[in-house]
Amino acid sequence: MSKMLDIYTTSGRPPAIPPYIQQALINELKEKEGFSSYKEIRSLVIYGS
């Protein structure tokens, strides 16, 4: 399961999701509640909140 959270990096193109958003996702996934819906994840990725 921990392999699912590994971040694959390639050379060249910058990541589609900025590092600060990636960290926010990781932090939220570590919480007991996690995300309640896809919409909540999408909101975090698009708006950063």
N, C-alpha and C positions, 0 to 999 in steps of 0.2 A: 504494500500500500504506500509506503514512503516513496517508492520510485515514481508514483503518480505525481508527486509534488515536485520532483526534480525539474529544474528549468533547463531545457535544451537550448544551447546557444550555437549559433552558426557564425561564420565570419562574413563580413560584408554588410548585409542589410541590417538596419537597426530593428529592435523588437517592435512589434505592432502595439503591444501594451507597455507603456512606460514603467520603469522600475518601481516608482513610488506606488503605482496602482497594483503591480504584481505583489509588492509587500503588503499592501492593504488586503488583498485577496488571501494571501497566506495567513495573515493575522486573523482574519475573520474565520477562516477554515479551522484554525486552532481553537476557536471558541466553542464551547459546548453547544450553543444554539446554532452556530453556522449560519447559512443562508436559508431563508424560509421559501424563496422562490427564485426562478430564473430572472424574473423582473428585478429583483433586488441585486443580483449579480450584475446584470446589464446596466443598471443605474450606477453602480460603483465604477464599472469600466468606462462608461461614457461620460459621466459627470464628475467622477472622482469623489462622490459622497454617497 
